[in-house]
């Protein structure tokens, strides 16, 4: 959203009564809380499942191959 849109929204909000502005703020706060609810933590089982996934293993091998040149540059010593 660009600054012009935000400015227009602010102007419209300023036309509301204080009670309407408070109601709007409460609704926005509730919406933000719903959108940012924390997801359940990743479990050891989740990590093991990912580690055993052939597709993830393939991607890890590809990443290792890409960085193998950097590993052999001698900068780690």
C-alpha positions, -999 to +999 in steps of 0.1 A: +000+000+000+014+034-009+015+066+011-013+081-008-037+053+001-026+055+037-032+093+038-067+088+023-075+062+050-062+085+077-084+113+064-114+090+064-106+078+100-104+114+112-140+119+100-152+092+124-163+099+159-139+090+188-162+060+196-161+048+160-123+052+159-120+032+191-142+005+176-121+004+145-089+001+166-103-028+185-113-045+153-079-040+138-062-052+170-084-084+169-076-090+133-038-086+139-040-109+168-057-136+147-032-132+119-002-134+142-012-162+165+019-183+171+021-216+154+028-247+174+065-252+179+084-276+157+088-309+175+117-334+174+093-357+154+088-329+128+126-325+125+131-363+122+104-365+095+120-337+076+155-352+079+142-385+065+124-370+036+141-380+004+132-346-013+148-326+015+179-349+015+182-343-023+180-305-017+206-307+010+230-326-013+224-299-040+232-271-015+263-290-004+275-294-040+270-257-046+291-247-016+318-274-021+338-249-041+337-224-013+348-250+012+379-258-008+391-222-010+413-226+021+397-197+040+387-219+069+423-224+080 
